[in-house]
């Protein structure tokens, strides 16, 4: 149970896919789409954690932890690596959003 709580706690904010360097440094149209898609996926997965945190549904922590572990394995990553990549995609999304707001 401690492992499940650690996974849920460590990944409260994130889960995602790898961000191509072009999407991080000089976003192309495709890079922008990748960042947007990843950030959306991260939001949905974060909602799973937030839902479980607020409802404390029986078996919910195990479900969330298992889902995240399976997703990480499917992508050939650890949950921590997915978390880190999602942090990067959210950061990139925020930078792109701010740049577009300022007209850059």
C-alpha positions as a Markdown table, in Angstrom:
| # | Residue | x | y | z |
|---|---|---|---|---|
| 1 | Unk | 0.0 | 0.0 | 0.0 |
| 2 | Unk | 2.9 | 2.4 | 0.7 |
| 3 | Unk | 4.1 | 1.8 | -2.9 |
| 4 | Unk | 0.8 | 2.7 | -4.3 |
| 5 | Unk | 0.5 | 5.9 | -2.2 |
| 6 | Unk | 4.1 | 6.8 | -3.2 |
| 7 | Unk | 3.3 | 6.4 | -6.9 |
| 8 | Unk | 0.1 | 8.4 | -6.6 |
| 9 | Unk | 1.8 | 11.1 | -4.6 |
| 10 | Unk | 4.8 | 11.2 | -6.9 |
| 11 | Unk | 2.6 | 11.5 | -10.0 |
| 12 | Unk | -0.1 | 13.8 | -8.9 |
| 13 | Unk | 0.6 | 16.3 | -11.6 |
| 14 | Unk | 1.9 | 14.3 | -14.5 |
| 15 | Unk | 2.0 | 11.6 | -17.1 |
| 16 | Unk | 2.8 | 11.9 | -20.7 |
| 17 | Unk | 4.8 | 11.0 | -23.8 |
| 18 | Unk | 8.2 | 12.2 | -24.9 |
| 19 | Unk | 8.4 | 15.7 | -26.3 |
| 20 | Unk | 10.5 | 16.0 | -29.5 |
| 21 | Unk | 13.3 | 18.6 | -29.2 |
| 22 | Unk | 11.6 | 20.6 | -32.0 |
| 23 | Unk | 8.5 | 20.9 | -29.8 |
| 24 | Unk | 10.6 | 22.1 | -26.9 |
| 25 | Unk | 12.9 | 24.5 | -28.6 |
| 26 | Unk | 11.4 | 25.8 | -31.8 |
| 27 | Unk | 7.9 | 24.5 | -32.1 |
| 28 | Unk | 6.6 | 23.6 | -35.5 |
| 29 | Unk | 2.9 | 23.1 | -36.2 |
| 30 | Unk | 3.4 | 19.4 | -35.5 |
| 31 | Unk | 5.4 | 20.1 | -32.3 |
| 32 | Unk | 2.6 | 22.3 | -31.1 |
| 33 | Unk | 0.1 | 19.6 | -31.6 |
| 34 | Unk | 2.3 | 17.1 | -29.8 |
| 35 | Unk | 2.7 | 19.4 | -26.8 |
| 36 | Unk | -1.1 | 20.1 | -26.7 |
| 37 | Unk | -2.0 | 16.4 | -27.0 |
| 38 | Unk | 0.5 | 15.4 | -24.3 |
| 39 | Unk | -0.6 | 18.2 | -22.0 |
| 40 | Unk | -4.3 | 17.1 | -22.4 |
| 41 | Unk | -3.4 | 13.5 | -21.6 |
| 42 | Unk | -1.6 | 14.7 | -18.5 |
| 43 | Unk | -4.6 | 16.6 | -17.4 |
| 44 | Unk | -6.9 | 13.6 | -17.8 |
| 45 | Unk | -4.5 | 11.4 | -15.9 |
| 46 | Unk | -4.1 | 14.0 | -13.2 |
| 47 | Unk | -7.9 | 14.1 | -12.9 |
| 48 | Unk | -7.9 | 10.4 | -12.1 |
| 49 | Unk | -5.6 | 11.1 | -9.2 |
| 50 | Unk | -7.6 | 14.1 | -8.0 |
| 51 | Unk | -10.8 | 12.1 | -8.2 |
| 52 | Unk | -9.3 | 9.3 | -6.1 |
| 53 | Unk | -7.9 | 11.8 | -3.7 |
| 54 | Unk | -11.2 | 13.5 | -3.1 |
| 55 | Unk | -13.5 | 10.4 | -3.2 |
| 56 | Unk | -11.3 | 7.8 | -1.5 |
| 57 | Unk | -13.1 | 5.2 | -3.6 |
| 58 | Unk | -12.4 | 1.6 | -2.4 |
| 59 | Unk | -9.7 | 0.1 | -4.7 |
| 60 | Unk | -9.2 | 3.4 | -6.5 |
| 61 | Unk | -5.5 | 3.9 | -5.5 |
| 62 | Unk | -4.7 | 0.4 | -6.7 |
| 63 | Unk | -6.5 | 1.1 | -10.0 |
| 64 | Unk | -4.8 | 4.5 | -10.5 |
| 65 | Unk | -1.4 | 3.0 | -9.7 |
| 66 | Unk | -1.9 | 0.0 | -12.0 |
| 67 | Unk | -3.2 | 2.2 | -14.8 |
| 68 | Unk | -0.1 | 4.4 | -14.6 |
| 69 | Unk | 2.3 | 1.4 | -14.4 |
| 70 | Unk | 0.7 | -0.2 | -17.4 |
| 71 | Unk | 0.8 | 3.1 | -19.4 |
| 72 | Unk | 4.5 | 3.6 | -18.4 |
| 73 | Unk | 5.3 | 0.0 | -19.5 |
| 74 | Unk | 3.5 | 0.5 | -22.8 |
| 75 | Unk | 5.7 | 3.4 | -23.5 |
| 76 | Unk | 8.9 | 1.7 | -22.3 |
| 77 | Unk | 9.3 | 4.1 | -19.4 |
| 78 | Unk | 9.1 | 4.2 | -15.7 |
| 79 | Unk | 6.4 | 6.1 | -14.0 |
| 80 | Unk | 9.0 | 8.7 | -12.9 |
| 81 | Unk | 10.1 | 9.1 | -16.4 |
| 82 | Unk | 6.5 | 9.6 | -17.6 |
| 83 | Unk | 6.1 | 12.1 | -14.8 |
| 84 | Unk | 9.2 | 14.0 | -15.8 |
| 85 | Unk | 8.1 | 14.1 | -19.4 |
| 86 | Unk | 4.7 | 15.3 | -18.5 |
| 87 | Unk | 6.2 | 18.1 | -16.5 |
| 88 | Unk | 8.2 | 19.1 | -19.6 |
| 89 | Unk | 5.1 | 19.0 | -21.8 |
| 90 | Unk | 3.1 | 21.1 | -19.3 |
| 91 | Unk | 6.0 | 23.6 | -19.1 |
| 92 | Unk | 6.3 | 23.8 | -22.9 |
| 93 | Unk | 2.5 | 24.3 | -23.2 |
| 94 | Unk | 2.6 | 27.1 | -20.7 |
| 95 | Unk | 5.5 | 28.8 | -22.5 |
| 96 | Unk | 3.7 | 28.5 | -25.8 |
| 97 | Unk | 0.4 | 29.8 | -24.3 |
| 98 | Unk | 2.2 | 32.8 | -22.9 |
| 99 | Unk | 4.1 | 33.5 | -26.1 |
| 100 | Unk | 0.8 | 33.4 | -28.1 |
| 101 | Unk | -0.9 | 35.7 | -25.6 |
| 102 | Unk | 1.9 | 38.3 | -25.9 |
| 103 | Unk | 1.8 | 38.0 | -29.7 |
| 104 | Unk | 5.3 | 36.5 | -30.1 |
